[in-house]
Structures are given as C-alpha cells and as structure tokens.
Amino acid sequence: MTLRVVFRPAARAELDGAALWYEDRRPGLGAQFITEIDRAVDLAARHPDRFPFKHREIRCVQARRFPYSIFYRVEPGQIVVLGVFHGRRDPEIWKARG
C-alpha cells in the first residue's frame, strides 16, 4: 500500500530551490533532480518503515545521484515530508520541524 505524500511548505521550497539551482548549472539537471527526489519519496511512501529513524519519529531516505536526503514522518495514511536537505546543511533545521 502506498501512503499519501504531503510536503510541508518549507520542504517544498527546499525542493524547488534546489531544482532551480541545478537547472541553472545545466539545462535538464533540475528535472533530473526532481525525478530522483520523486523516486526516493515514492519509495518511502511504499515502504515507510524501511528507512532509519534519524531523530525521534523522523525517518530519512537518501537520494542516489544527488547529495540530498528526504526527512519525513509517518502519520496515519500518509507521510509528511519535513525537509529536502543537502548533506552539508545544519541538521538542527530539519530536527526543529519534527
């Protein structure tokens, strides 16, 4: 069963900002970034308990090609994406969203 996916506004802004950054670097790379993040989020939605806890009830799935992690919380019938974070960002930011 695939759970519904809900993005917090801050997570959506991070995703959009990173996609624009990649697109500015090379045309088409932003779309590839979005595709990879979608793949990782879909995997989390299909197997929400598969990925490790990173802080309290917040879990993390990593993108393959890009240095990004998707932090999410499992709720009844859905996963809530709290952050789409580059590996070098301060983890205290996504922890505060939990």
Helices and strands as residue ranges (DSSP letters): E 4-7, H 9-25, H 29-46, E 53-55, E 58-62, E 68-75, E 78-86, H 92-95
